[in-house]
Amino acid sequence: MALNGERVNALAEKHQLTVQEIKAGKRRGNVISADDYEISDISNYGDLAEYQYDISGKEVYFRPLDGWWPDAPKHAVEFKRLTEKEVADDRAE
């Protein structure tokens, strides 16, 4: 994954560590943010999920989620096509 290689190099420079140290999970500082982690596959993501999107060409489908990833989609409603009208209606509320 090319983007992750760029991220690792940027983290090595930011934290003044080697690429190997970054890949091993080492970081410097008292505050670590989401930008201090490597880019990884969605299957490694475990957090509170609010929405899930499926982008196919110019069409966007979404569904609300309630719960922790990766279990939240197991109990979710079907995807619904997101249209410009729905976005405009939602902004008007």
trRosetta pair geometry for C-beta under 8 A, 3 or more apart (Angstrom, degrees):
i j d omega theta_ij theta_ji phi_ij phi_ji
1 4 4.1 57 93 10 111 114
1 5 7.0 173 93 -15 60 82
1 39 6.4 -130 129 92 141 117
2 5 5.6 -53 -155 31 36 114
2 6 6.7 35 151 -16 67 103
3 6 5.6 -53 -153 36 36 112
3 7 6.3 38 149 -21 68 105
3 39 5.4 1 110 30 105 165
4 7 5.3 -51 -146 36 37 115
4 8 6.2 40 154 -22 68 102
4 38 5.5 45 -153 -174 102 95
4 39 4.3 -127 -88 54 84 100
4 40 7.5 82 -106 -70 131 46
5 8 5.8 -50 -146 33 30 110
5 9 6.5 28 155 -15 62 105
6 9 5.9 -57 -151 38 30 110
6 10 6.3 29 153 -17 65 109
7 10 5.7 -58 -148 39 30 111
7 11 6.2 30 154 -19 66 107
7 38 5.8 132 105 -134 128 54
7 39 5.3 140 4 -13 158 98
8 11 5.7 -54 -146 37 30 111
8 12 6.4 35 153 -23 64 104
8 19 5.6 60 149 -144 113 90
8 22 5.3 145 -156 108 80 138
8 23 6.5 19 -139 -65 130 84
8 38 6.0 16 -74 -108 88 102
9 12 5.7 -50 -148 31 31 114
9 13 6.6 28 154 -14 63 104
9 19 6.8 -15 -89 -97 58 108
10 13 5.8 -56 -152 38 32 109
10 14 6.1 32 152 -20 67 110
11 14 5.5 -53 -139 39 32 112
11 15 5.9 3 169 6 69 113
11 17 7.6 -29 133 55 81 109
11 22 4.8 122 104 -138 119 137
11 27 7.5 -67 -174 -108 111 92
11 36 6.5 109 -126 -152 112 54
11 38 7.5 -79 -5 -73 155 68
12 15 6.7 -69 -136 52 19 90
12 16 7.9 62 166 -111 52 7
12 17 5.5 -110 -139 77 63 69
12 18 6.2 -14 -142 176 117 15
12 19 5.0 -39 -74 -75 147 57
12 21 7.5 117 -118 59 87 94
12 22 5.0 -93 -72 -27 79 138
13 16 7.4 15 -173 -74 28 46
14 36 7.8 -130 101 -113 142 80
15 22 6.9 140 51 -89 133 98
15 26 7.6 163 138 119 146 80
15 27 5.4 -108 -116 -148 151 59
15 28 4.5 150 -159 21 89 97
15 29 7.2 -105 -118 -9 91 105
15 36 7.7 87 -58 -144 125 102
16 28 6.6 -8 47 9 89 153
17 21 4.0 -110 172 84 116 134
17 22 5.6 141 96 -51 120 80
17 26 5.7 -176 -149 100 158 113
17 27 7.6 -110 -5 -110 151 32
17 28 6.8 173 -40 -22 112 106
18 21 4.6 101 54 3 78 100
18 22 7.2 -140 97 -3 44 84
19 22 5.7 -54 -151 36 34 112
19 23 6.3 33 152 -17 67 107
20 23 5.7 -54 -146 39 31 111
20 24 6.3 30 153 -19 64 108
21 24 5.6 -58 -149 39 32 111
21 26 4.3 -53 172 52 91 132
22 25 7.8 83 177 -43 30 11
22 26 6.6 -86 -82 60 30 77
22 27 7.7 65 -121 -79 68 69
22 38 7.5 120 150 -62 99 103
23 38 7.4 51 -111 -61 57 145
27 32 5.5 85 106 -109 154 121
27 36 5.4 52 -129 174 148 125
29 32 6.5 140 83 -68 105 70
32 36 4.7 -107 -161 65 82 156
33 36 5.5 113 56 -4 57 101
34 37 6.3 -57 -166 23 45 111
37 40 7.6 -55 147 -7 109 108
40 44 4.4 -44 133 56 132 144
40 45 7.4 165 87 -54 103 78
41 44 5.4 98 67 -1 75 100
41 45 7.9 -130 108 -16 49 89
42 45 5.2 -45 -161 13 50 123
43 70 6.9 11 -140 -78 57 145
45 69 5.6 -10 112 110 92 140
45 70 7.6 108 77 -65 74 87
46 68 6.6 22 -174 173 76 105
46 69 5.8 -155 -127 86 36 82
46 70 7.0 -61 -100 -18 74 75
47 68 7.0 -150 121 -147 13 76
47 69 5.7 8 50 33 55 112
48 67 7.4 -144 -140 140 65 18
48 68 5.9 -52 -93 -98 49 63
48 69 7.5 148 -141 -2 2 84
49 52 6.7 22 173 -59 125 91
49 65 4.2 -23 118 100 104 143
49 66 8.0 -83 83 -34 79 6
49 67 6.6 -7 48 77 93 56
49 68 6.8 108 4 -155 89 18
49 69 4.3 100 -44 -53 121 96
49 72 4.3 -146 59 34 127 163
49 73 7.7 -36 106 -41 160 76
50 64 6.9 -46 168 -151 60 75
50 65 6.0 133 153 58 8 86
50 66 8.0 38 -124 -86 45 47
51 62 5.7 -8 -174 -169 112 112
51 63 7.1 159 -154 81 67 37
51 64 5.8 -46 -99 -112 72 48
51 65 6.1 -179 -89 12 15 91
52 62 6.8 156 81 -153 48 61
52 63 5.5 -12 56 57 95 85
52 65 5.5 77 -21 -39 99 123
52 72 7.7 169 -43 107 121 116
52 73 6.1 51 -50 -90 164 105
52 76 6.9 -12 21 -137 132 171
52 79 7.8 -90 96 -96 100 94
53 60 6.3 -26 -161 -167 107 96
53 61 7.0 141 -160 80 54 53
53 62 5.0 -21 -101 -98 70 85
54 60 7.5 148 77 -161 50 48
54 61 4.3 -13 60 63 100 106
54 62 7.5 -169 21 -74 70 39
54 79 5.7 -25 22 -128 128 154
55 59 7.6 164 -155 89 48 50
55 60 5.3 -14 -106 -108 76 77
55 61 7.8 -163 -74 27 33 68
56 59 5.2 -15 70 67 87 98
56 60 7.9 171 28 -87 63 31
56 61 7.1 20 9 0 105 107
59 81 6.2 -49 -170 -138 108 105
60 81 7.4 109 79 -160 49 59
60 82 4.5 -37 96 50 100 116
61 79 3.9 41 159 167 123 124
61 80 6.5 155 -157 71 78 26
61 81 5.5 -47 -98 -95 77 48
61 82 6.6 177 -109 -4 20 84
62 79 6.6 127 55 -150 11 81
62 80 6.4 -37 66 60 63 77
62 82 5.1 45 6 -51 111 119
63 76 5.2 98 128 167 132 123
63 77 5.5 -162 -156 73 120 79
63 78 6.7 -160 -94 111 139 24
63 79 5.0 -99 -36 -101 112 49
63 80 6.3 117 -85 8 75 82
64 76 7.3 -176 86 -143 49 101
64 77 7.2 32 51 32 79 110
65 69 7.8 42 143 -73 155 83
65 72 4.1 59 -179 155 118 130
65 73 6.5 -43 -114 -71 122 57
65 76 5.3 -43 -104 -93 74 123
66 72 6.4 167 64 -143 31 103
66 75 7.3 -70 62 94 90 116
66 76 7.8 153 20 -95 73 77
67 71 5.8 -78 133 93 130 95
67 72 3.9 173 72 -96 94 84
67 75 6.8 67 6 47 147 125
68 71 5.8 36 78 42 78 103
68 72 6.2 -178 67 -43 23 97
69 72 5.6 -43 -79 14 53 114
69 73 7.9 43 -122 -13 74 92
70 73 7.1 -35 -180 22 63 104
71 74 5.5 -47 -171 17 59 121
71 75 7.6 24 150 1 80 102
72 75 6.8 -82 -165 45 38 91
72 76 6.4 53 147 -53 74 108
73 76 5.0 -45 -141 6 45 128
77 80 7.8 8 115 -30 114 105
82 86 6.0 -119 -155 69 60 134
82 87 6.9 62 174 -51 99 98
83 86 4.9 100 56 4 77 100
83 87 7.3 -141 97 -3 44 86
84 87 5.7 -57 -153 37 35 112
84 88 6.2 33 152 -18 69 107
85 88 5.8 -57 -147 39 30 109
85 89 6.1 30 155 -19 66 108
86 89 5.6 -52 -141 38 30 111
86 90 6.1 33 157 -22 64 107
87 90 5.8 -55 -148 36 28 112
87 91 6.5 27 154 -18 63 106
88 91 5.8 -56 -149 36 31 110
88 92 6.5 33 152 -25 64 106
89 92 5.7 -55 -151 30 32 114
89 93 7.1 39 152 -30 62 99
90 93 6.0 -47 -158 17 35 114
